[in-house]
Amino acid sequence: MLHLKKMAVLVAAAAAALRPLRANLRQPCRTFINARVKWVRDPYLDQAILKEKHLKPLIYLKNQILLSPYKRLPLSSVALLKTHLGLPMTALEFSQKYPSIFRVFQPGPGLPLQLALTPLVLTLHKEELPVRSSCRKDIVDRLAKVLMLTRSMKLPLNIIDELKWDLGLPHDYVTSLLCDYPDYFDVCNMKDQSTGKEFLCLELVSWKDELAVSELVRRERESDDSREGRGVHIRYSMKFPKGFALQKRISDWVEKWQGLPYISPYEDAFHLAPSSDQAEKYTVAVLHELLWLLVSKKTEKRNLISMGEFLGFGTRFGKALVHHPGIFYTSNKLRTQTVVLREAYRKDFLVEKHPLEGMRHRYIHLMNKWPKQARMDSSNSHVRKNRSRFPVRRRSQERESGHRSHRRGKAYTEQ
């Protein structure tokens, strides 16, 4: 009898141990077909990236010059900041490449060359100031929402630095922006659990319920006020370039995946089995919201990977980008990989252009503008270059021309 009681206790203990396992087995399993998803180039989105070539270092250099008391910098000092500013070439070559933006001059004999801004770009900068001022609250809300995507409402400053251009943050955002919002942000220390090292983090002081609404949920609520974020079968917009076609088995999986419940990225869904389709839909929700919060709706892939690792997604961000080419496009232009949110673009133009993006495009227009004097100098330089290729031939032609003139003069005298 005692033996039977012991057996009953062991069976009960085994059943209790298996209960969590059964609960996990009831979660949706992974059904993604292990097939290669073809990457197809999108020329329009590639062009959207190419248009901004050199824009970021140019703006950073412009701001660096404006920080100087005399609104100019020695060219040698700029050369020392090449890595910090991200200049793709020497400071002199970069400034000569954009004569509508920069001017190089020598203040006096024997003095070092100085770099200053042209009147055109100074005028544009003055027009940018009120635009940036009017967008301050919007940029602050975007940054707060990014912090709310994390479970701790904290992000290392180095990750924010990587995203500051894409978020529309000013270059000195800690001192010029965050200090004005002490009820939003605080800078604190955080310890790396693996190394034990401390690093600076930006923390959101308190949760903002009014901001905890994703872009997809906002659209859904506008179309149907009775719906809430969790459990809604929100479908992602998918666009494919010409020549792209999903395999039948992959398209069938995507259709089933689209029908899964949508979980807001502002909720904690890490209880889901990481390899389940539902977990992947949550991962895509976080990626989609993060890209939507960026003013240009795109960023370098390495920035997303760094963010994903800090959030605890591991390699799931990278896999989601590969599995869903209709939602995200990865461009290989400008010697890096840039992830673009497809639905935010129509061809190579943003569907909804943020005011700061509008100002950036005005800088791009000025970058491509070639001043008249610069055109003349370039033309004269080109002529001089062509002449120098055939110096012997030119001198022989001059001698021959002189002999002909002498003969004509002699014949006229004899007449």
Summary of the structure (lengths in Angstrom):
residues: 415
radius of gyration: 30.7
end to end distance: 150.8
largest distance: 150.8
contacts: 1129
relative contact order: 0.12
helix: 55%
strand: 11%
